[in-house]
Amino acid sequence: MSYQDMFFSFLGGLGIFLFGIKYMGDGLQKAAGDRLREVLNKFTSTPLRAVLAGIIVTGLIQSSSGTTVLTVGLVSAGFMSLRQAIGVIMGANVGTTVTAFIIGFNLSAYALPIIGVGAILLFFTKRKLFQNSGQILFGFGCLFFGLKLMGTSMEPLKDLPQFNDLMISVSHHPVLGVGIGTMLTMVLQSSSATIGILQQLYTQNSLALGAALPILFGDNIGTTITAVIAALGASVAAKRTAGAHVIFNLVGAIIFTLLLTPFTHIVIAMTDVFHLNPSMQIAFAHGLFNISNLAIQFWFIPQIETLVKKIIPGTEKSLDIRTVELNEDFLYTSPSIALRQASNEVIQMGNYALRALSATKDFYAKPAEDTKDDVFQYEEAINRFDVELTEYLAKIATVELSQTESQEQAMLLEFTKDFERIGDHCKNIVGFVEEACELEQKQRNKEKRNGNNSNQGRTTLLLYDDDLVLLFDKVIKNIRDALSILETDDHDLATKILSREKEVNELVDLLRRKYFRLMGKGAGRAADSVLFIDISSNLERSSDRTLHIAKYILGNVYGFKTPAAYPQQLND
């Protein structure tokens, strides 16, 4: 085999291996459902539970990097504290050893049949269970087929004097091996790929155990690059999470590089006891290293948290977003308490919708990336509340309810959808403002090219309009009053919402007429249309959502309980 063929075979094998890992992980994630993020979100109240959550999620998705990216996102959104995140990251390092043990079984001879069975299930069945199973098998087979190709291409390396000299240098200078493992994992963006390559080389006697272990230690440092990339441009909390990941893995690599000789002896002893094959020997060493590193550093989580806060200074911006708090035990024992819980969570969801719209107004006034992130994080929280509340309220509907309870359940479900739509409108408005800014920038560039550098108006957004700000304020006031009447049943506030809704509609008409006047004078631009028409329409629809709550309260005054029975004047 020529060097060119070796290179192409290795490259193709690596590509198939990485695809297999990713595809298998995606299949496992689908089979497990969409609850993996919730596992990280909910079951991390103590350091031990956080570690276990990290192990479970990483074992399921077959990617410590994926778990770390999820964790960075949760910390950035305020769903998880830095201390909880450190525990998850520690667990993720242990969970990722599952891949090495899978590789250790050496099923390369069955790779193609496994791919074939997976393809049949994937493409010739319609049930989700079979399709997900097919995806897992297909990825599983690709993993071993890629390993086989890489192993075949790397086998001639043991006869190369240059490669042998390098491995001898690594055996004598472990730091060199740590550097090789770090760089290789950074380039491949997969610690599993690096371990897989290491297992193949060790199986072929291309390198000794004393050279393989330092590379394995470096692999743990290299895998932190994914978290660092995910934290770029993110919040201070997210950057600190990535920093904690780097510290944990770096300290572990340093400790075990210093203890390389006794660690090597332990691995050799365990190999004799369990009769491990070479590939499984590397997997065992990887698992022992990560579990031992966890056992050592688990007790220093508070110190790691303190250290990373000193290294990455700044004030953490907390949006104070919490998880949904619903107890299913009350569903069948006390539906009235279950409804009260749901009502409290709907109000909390409405508070996030209120904050989202306030942040959207700030983004309109002064577009900034951190304000945009706030809107998106609130919208994500709203969506999560929507999913869980909808499921919970649907379960309440299956138990025996009184007529009043049944009506309350229906209305809470309605309000949930109202607040979810407000979140969507906020996200839409952010997009429209960004579009308007882009159009405005193009206009400025065009004027500059034509020699007009007057650059009059604001430096952030020239299309700022006081009437649109007033519209924001009125809609925000309507949402705030709607939340108040959910808690107090204040009929006067409900009447004010109906009255203010007319003012909102009048303002929307005013903004539309203003744009048409600009167009009539030849001064209207596409960017004006985006702001005056699209944004005002989304604000109007957001305000309309508060009418359901006002009409529900006022309906009680007239003796009505359901939307269908509201007085006609309230529906107009």
C-alpha positions in Angstrom: 0.0 0.0 0.0 1.4 3.4 -1.0 1.6 6.3 1.4 -1.2 8.0 -0.7 -3.4 5.0 -0.3 -2.7 4.8 3.4 -3.6 8.5 3.8 -6.8 8.2 1.9 -7.8 5.0 3.7 -7.1 6.6 7.0 -9.0 9.8 6.1 -12.0 7.9 4.8 -12.0 5.6 7.8 -11.8 8.5 10.2 -14.7 10.2 8.4 -16.9 7.0 8.6 -15.9 6.6 12.3 -16.8 10.2 13.2 -20.1 9.9 11.2 -20.8 6.6 13.1 -20.3 8.1 16.5 -22.5 11.2 15.7 -25.2 9.1 13.9 -25.3 6.5 16.7 -25.5 9.3 19.4 -28.3 11.0 17.5 -30.2 7.7 17.4 -29.7 7.1 21.1 -30.9 10.6 21.8 -34.0 10.1 19.8 -34.7 6.8 21.4 -34.2 8.3 24.9 -36.6 11.1 23.9 -36.2 14.8 24.3 -35.6 14.6 28.1 -31.9 14.6 28.2 -31.7 18.3 28.6 -34.3 18.0 31.3 -32.2 15.4 33.1 -29.4 18.0 33.2 -31.8 20.8 34.1 -33.7 19.1 36.9 -31.5 16.4 38.4 -28.4 18.4 39.4 -29.4 19.7 42.8 -26.4 18.1 44.6 -22.8 17.6 43.3 -23.3 13.8 43.3 -26.5 14.0 41.4 -24.9 16.4 38.9 -22.1 13.9 38.3 -24.5 11.1 37.8 -26.6 13.2 35.4 -23.4 14.0 33.4 -22.5 10.2 33.2 -26.0 9.2 32.1 -26.5 11.9 29.5 -23.0 11.4 28.0 -23.4 7.6 28.0 -26.6 8.1 26.0 -25.5 10.6 23.4 -21.9 9.2 23.2 -20.4 12.6 23.4 -18.8 14.4 26.4 -18.5 17.5 24.1 -22.3 17.4 23.5 -23.1 17.2 27.2 -20.7 20.1 27.9 -22.2 22.3 25.2 -25.7 21.6 26.7 -24.4 22.5 30.1 -22.8 25.7 28.9 -26.2 26.6 27.3 -28.1 25.9 30.6 -25.6 27.9 32.7 -25.8 30.8 30.2 -29.6 30.7 30.4 -29.6 30.7 34.2 -31.0 27.2 34.6 -27.9 25.8 36.2 -25.4 27.2 38.6 -21.6 27.0 38.0 -21.2 24.5 40.8 -23.8 22.2 39.3 -22.2 22.5 35.9 -18.8 21.5 37.3 -20.4 18.3 38.6 -22.0 17.5 35.2 -18.6 18.1 33.5 -16.9 15.7 35.8 -19.6 13.1 35.1 -19.3 13.7 31.4 -15.6 12.7 31.4 -16.6 9.3 33.0 -19.6 8.8 30.6 -17.4 9.2 27.5 -15.4 6.1 28.5 -18.4 4.0 27.3 -17.3 4.5 23.7 -13.8 3.2 24.4 -15.3 0.0 26.0 -17.6 -0.4 23.0 -14.6 -0.2 20.7 -12.7 -2.7 22.9 -15.1 -5.5 22.0 -13.7 -5.3 18.4 -16.7 -6.1 16.3 -15.1 -5.0 13.1 -15.7 -8.3 11.4 -19.5 -7.8 11.8 -19.5 -4.1 10.8 -21.0 -4.6 7.4 -23.8 -6.9 8.5 -24.7 -4.5 11.3 -24.8 -1.6 8.8 -27.1 -3.7 6.6 -29.5 -4.5 9.4 -29.5 -0.9 10.5 -30.2 0.3 6.9 -33.2 -2.1 6.6 -34.7 -0.8 9.8 -34.0 2.8 8.9 -35.3 2.8 5.4 -37.9 0.1 5.2 -39.9 0.6 8.4 -42.2 3.4 9.5 -42.4 3.0 13.2 -40.2 5.5 15.1 -38.9 2.8 17.4 -37.6 0.7 14.6 -36.2 3.7 12.7 -34.3 4.9 15.8 -33.0 1.4 16.4 -31.9 1.3 12.8 -30.1 4.6 13.2 -28.3 3.3 16.3 -27.2 0.1 14.5 -26.2 1.9 11.3 -24.0 4.3 13.3 -22.7 1.4 15.4 -21.6 -0.5 12.3 -20.1 2.6 10.7 -18.0 3.1 13.9 -16.4 -0.3 13.6 -16.1 -0.2 9.8 -14.3 3.2 10.1 -12.0 1.7 12.8 -11.2 -1.3 10.4 -10.2 1.1 7.6 -8.1 3.2 10.0 -6.4 0.1 11.4 -5.6 -1.2 8.0 -4.1 2.1 6.9 -2.1 2.6 10.1 -0.6 -0.9 10.3 2.5 -0.1 8.1 3.4 2.7 10.6 5.1 0.2 13.0 7.7 -0.5 10.3 8.6 3.2 9.8 11.8 4.2 11.7 10.6 7.8 12.1 7.3 6.7 13.8 9.2 4.2 16.1 11.6 7.0 17.1 8.7 9.3 17.9 7.0 6.6 20.1 10.3 6.0 21.9 10.6 9.7 22.6 7.0 9.7 23.9 7.9 6.8 26.2 10.9 8.7 27.6 9.2 12.2 27.6 5.5 11.8 28.7 4.8 15.5 28.3 5.4 15.1 24.5 2.7 12.4 24.5 0.3 14.7 26.4 0.9 17.3 23.8 0.3 14.9 20.9 -3.0 13.7 22.5 -4.1 17.3 23.1 -3.4 18.5 19.5 -4.9 15.4 17.9 -8.2 15.7 19.8 -8.4 19.5 19.2 -8.0 18.8 15.4 -10.5 15.9 15.3 -12.9 17.5 17.8 -13.6 14.1 19.2 -11.9 12.4 22.1 -13.5 9.1 21.1 -11.7 9.3 17.7 -8.4 9.8 19.4 -9.0 6.9 21.7 -10.1 4.7 18.8 -6.9 5.5 16.9 -4.8 4.8 20.0 -6.5 1.5 20.5 -5.8 0.5 16.9 -2.1 1.5 17.2 -1.7 -0.3 20.5 -3.4 -3.4 19.2 -0.9 -3.5 16.3 2.1 -3.1 18.7 2.9 0.2 17.0 3.4 1.8 20.4 4.0 0.7 24.0 1.7 1.2 26.9 4.1 3.8 28.3 3.6 5.9 25.2 -0.1 5.3 24.8 -1.1 6.5 28.3 0.3 10.1 28.1 -1.5 10.5 24.7 -4.6 9.3 26.5 -4.1 11.9 29.2 -3.7 14.6 26.6 -6.9 13.5 24.9 -8.8 14.8 27.9 -7.2 18.3 27.6 -8.0 18.5 23.9 -11.6 17.7 24.3 -12.1 20.9 26.3 -11.8 23.0 23.1 -15.4 22.3 22.2 -16.6 23.9 25.5 -14.3 26.8 24.9 -15.7 27.4 21.4 -19.3 27.1 22.7 -18.5 29.7 25.4 -17.1 32.3 23.0 -19.3 35.4 23.0 -21.5 33.8 25.7 -22.2 35.0 29.2 -19.6 35.2 32.0 -21.2 32.2 33.6 -20.8 30.2 30.4 -17.2 31.2 30.0 -16.6 30.1 33.6 -18.2 26.8 32.9 -15.8 26.2 30.0 -12.9 27.4 32.2 -13.9 24.9 34.9 -13.9 22.1 32.2 -10.3 23.1 31.2 -9.1 23.3 34.8 -10.6 19.9 35.7 -9.1 18.1 32.7 -5.8 19.9 32.8 -5.2 19.1 36.5 -6.2 15.5 36.0 -3.7 15.2 33.1 -0.9 16.7 35.2 -1.6 14.5 38.2 -1.6 11.3 36.3 1.4 12.3 34.1 3.3 12.7 37.4 2.0 9.3 38.5 2.5 7.6 35.2 4.8 4.8 36.5 2.5 3.5 39.3 -0.6 4.1 37.1 1.0 1.9 34.3 1.8 -0.8 36.8 -1.9 -0.8 38.0 -3.2 -1.1 34.4 -0.8 -4.0 33.7 -1.9 -5.8 36.9 -5.6 -5.3 36.1 -4.9 -6.6 32.5 -3.6 -9.8 33.9 -6.5 -10.2 36.4 -9.3 -9.6 33.8 -7.4 -11.0 30.8 -8.0 -7.9 28.7 -7.2 -7.7 25.0 -5.0 -4.7 24.0 -7.9 -2.6 22.8 -9.9 -3.3 26.0 -6.7 -2.5 28.0 -6.7 1.0 26.6 -10.4 1.3 27.4 -9.8 0.2 30.9 -7.0 2.6 31.4 -9.2 5.4 30.0 -12.0 4.5 32.4 -9.7 4.1 35.4 -8.0 7.5 34.7 -11.3 9.4 34.5 -12.9 7.7 37.5 -9.8 8.3 39.6 -9.6 11.9 38.4 -13.3 12.3 39.4 -12.6 10.7 42.8 -9.8 13.1 43.5 -11.3 16.3 42.3 -14.9 15.8 43.3 -14.2 17.0 46.8 -12.7 20.3 45.5 -15.7 21.5 43.5 -16.1 24.6 45.6 -12.4 25.4 45.3 -12.6 24.9 41.5 -15.6 27.3 41.4 -13.7 29.9 43.4 -10.6 29.6 41.2 -12.4 29.9 37.9 -14.2 33.0 39.2 -10.8 34.6 39.9 -9.4 33.6 36.5 -12.5 34.9 34.7 -13.7 38.0 36.5 -16.9 39.8 35.9 -20.5 39.9 37.2 -22.7 37.0 36.3 -25.8 38.2 34.6 -28.6 36.0 36.0 -32.0 36.1 34.3 -33.5 34.3 37.3 -35.1 31.6 35.2 -36.2 28.5 37.0 -37.6 25.2 36.0 -41.3 24.2 36.0 -42.4 23.0 39.4 -45.3 20.6 39.1 -46.1 17.7 41.3 -47.9 14.8 39.5 -48.8 13.2 42.9 -51.6 15.7 43.2 -53.2 14.8 39.8 -55.2 11.9 41.2 -55.2 12.8 45.0 -56.2 16.4 44.8 -57.0 17.9 41.3 -57.8 21.3 42.9 -54.2 21.5 44.2 -52.9 20.4 40.9 -54.8 23.2 39.2 -53.5 25.7 41.7 -49.9 24.5 40.9 -50.6 24.8 37.2 -52.1 28.3 37.7 -49.0 29.5 39.6 -46.7 28.1 36.8 -48.9 29.8 34.1 -48.4 33.1 36.0 -44.6 32.4 36.1 -44.7 31.7 32.4 -46.5 35.0 31.9 -43.8 36.8 33.9 -41.2 35.5 31.5 -43.3 36.7 28.6 -43.5 40.1 30.2 -39.7 40.2 30.7 -39.2 39.0 27.1 -41.2 41.9 25.8 -39.4 44.4 28.0 -36.1 43.1 26.7 -37.5 43.3 23.2 -38.3 46.9 23.7 -34.7 47.5 25.0 -33.4 45.8 21.9 -35.5 48.0 19.6 -34.2 51.1 21.4 -30.6 50.0 21.3 -29.8 46.8 19.5 -27.2 44.7 21.4 -26.2 41.1 21.3 -26.6 40.5 25.0 -30.1 42.0 25.0 -31.0 39.7 22.1 -29.7 36.7 24.0 -32.0 37.7 26.9 -35.0 37.7 24.7 -34.1 34.3 23.2 -33.4 32.8 26.6 -36.8 34.0 28.0 -38.5 32.6 24.8 -36.8 29.3 25.4 -38.0 29.2 29.0 -41.5 30.1 27.8 -41.4 27.2 25.3 -40.3 24.8 28.0 -43.1 25.9 30.4 -45.5 25.5 27.5 -44.5 21.9 26.8 -44.6 20.8 30.5 -47.8 22.8 31.4 -49.6 21.4 28.3 -48.7 17.8 29.3 -49.7 18.4 32.9 -53.0 20.1 32.1 -53.8 17.3 29.6 -53.3 14.8 32.4 -55.5 16.8 34.7 -58.3 16.6 32.1 -58.2 12.8 32.4 -59.3 12.7 36.0 -62.8 13.5 37.4 -63.2 17.2 37.7 -66.1 19.5 38.7 -67.6 21.8 36.1 -65.7 24.7 37.6 -62.4 22.8 37.7 -62.9 21.6 34.1 -63.5 25.2 32.9 -60.4 26.4 34.9 -58.3 23.6 33.3 -59.4 24.7 29.8 -58.7 28.4 30.5 -55.3 27.7 31.9 -54.5 25.7 28.8 -55.7 28.7 26.7 -53.5 31.1 28.7 -50.5 28.9 28.3 -50.8 29.1 24.5 -51.3 32.9 24.8 -48.1 33.4 26.6 -46.3 31.0 24.3 -47.4 33.1 21.3 -46.2 36.3 23.0 -42.8 34.8 23.3 -42.9 34.0 19.6 -43.9 37.5 18.8 -40.9 38.8 20.8 -38.6 36.6 18.8 -40.2 37.8 15.6 -39.7 41.5 16.6 -36.0 41.0 17.3 -35.6 39.5 13.8 -37.4 42.4 12.3 -35.2 45.0 14.1 -32.1 43.1 12.9 -33.5 43.2 9.4 -34.2 46.9 9.7 -30.7 47.5 11.0 -29.2 45.6 8.0 -31.3 47.6 5.6 -30.4 50.8 7.3 -26.7 49.9 7.1 -27.0 49.2 3.4 -28.6 52.5 2.9 -25.8 54.3 4.8 -23.2 52.4 2.7 -25.0 53.4 -0.4 -25.0 57.1 0.6 -21.4 56.9 1.6 -20.5 55.6 -1.9 -22.4 58.4 -3.4 -20.5 61.0 -1.3 -23.2 61.7 1.2 -21.7 61.4 4.7 -24.2 63.4 6.6 -25.0 60.3 8.8 -27.8 62.1 10.5 -29.9 60.5 13.3 -29.0 57.9 15.8 -25.9 55.8 15.6 -27.7 52.6 16.4 -31.0 52.7 14.5 -32.2 55.7 12.5 -35.7 54.3 12.3 -36.5 54.9 16.0 -40.1 56.1 16.5 -41.7 57.5 19.6 -45.1 56.1 18.7 -43.7 52.6 18.4 -42.1 53.0 21.9 -45.5 54.1 23.2 -47.1 51.0 21.6 -44.5 48.8 23.4 -45.3 50.5 26.7 -49.1 49.9 26.3 -48.7 46.3 25.4 -46.3 45.7 28.3 -48.8 47.4 30.6 -51.6 45.1 29.3 -49.5 42.0 30.0 -48.6 43.2 33.5 -52.3 43.9 34.3 -53.3 40.5 32.9 -50.9 38.8 35.3 -52.2 40.9 38.2 -55.8 39.9 37.5 -54.8 36.2 37.3 -53.8 36.5 40.9 -56.4 39.0 42.2 -59.5 38.6 39.9 -59.5 42.5 39.7 -62.4 43.4 37.5 -61.4 47.0 37.2 -58.0 46.0 35.8 -59.7 43.7 33.3 -61.9 46.6 32.1 -58.7 48.8 31.8 -57.2 46.1 29.5 -60.2 46.3 27.2 -60.0 50.1 27.1 -56.2 50.1 26.6 -56.6 47.5 23.8 -58.6 50.1 21.8 -55.7 52.5 22.3 -53.3 49.8 21.0 -55.4 49.4 17.9 -55.5 53.1 17.3 -51.7 53.4 17.6 -51.2 50.5 15.2 -53.4 52.3 12.7 -51.5 55.5 13.3 -48.2 53.8 12.5 -49.5 52.3 9.3 -50.9 55.7 8.2 -47.5 57.3 9.0 -45.7 54.8 6.8 -48.1 55.3 3.9 -47.6 59.1 4.2 -43.9 58.6 4.0 -44.4 56.4 0.9 -46.6 59.1 -0.6 -43.9 61.6 -0.1 -41.3 59.3 -1.6 -39.5 59.1 1.7 -40.6 55.6 2.7 -38.1 52.8 2.7 -38.2 49.0 3.0 -36.8 49.3 6.5 -39.6 51.6 7.6 -42.1 49.0 6.4 -40.4 46.4 8.5 -40.6 48.5 11.6 -44.0 50.2 11.2 -46.0 47.4 9.8 -44.4 44.1 10.9 -43.4 45.1 14.4 -46.6 46.9 15.2 -48.6 43.9 14.0 -46.7 41.6 16.3 -47.2 44.0 19.2 -50.9 44.2 18.4 -51.2 40.4 18.4 -49.3 40.2 21.7 -51.8 42.6 23.2 -54.7 40.6 21.8 -53.5 37.6 23.9 -54.2 39.5 27.1 -57.9 39.9 26.1 -58.6 36.2 26.9 -57.7 36.8 30.5 -59.6 40.0 30.8 -62.7 38.4 29.2 -62.5 35.4 31.4 -62.6 37.6 34.6 -65.3 39.9 33.2 -67.3 36.8 32.0 -67.6 35.8 35.6 -69.3 39.2 36.4 -71.9 38.4 33.7 -72.3 34.9 35.0 -70.4 33.2 32.2 -67.6 30.7 32.7 -66.5 29.7 29.1 -65.2 31.7 26.2 -68.2 30.6 24.1 -70.6 32.3 26.5 -68.9 35.7 26.7 -71.1 38.7 25.9 -70.8 39.6 22.2 -69.5 43.1 23.0 -66.5 41.5 24.8 -65.7 39.4 21.7 -65.7 42.3 19.3 
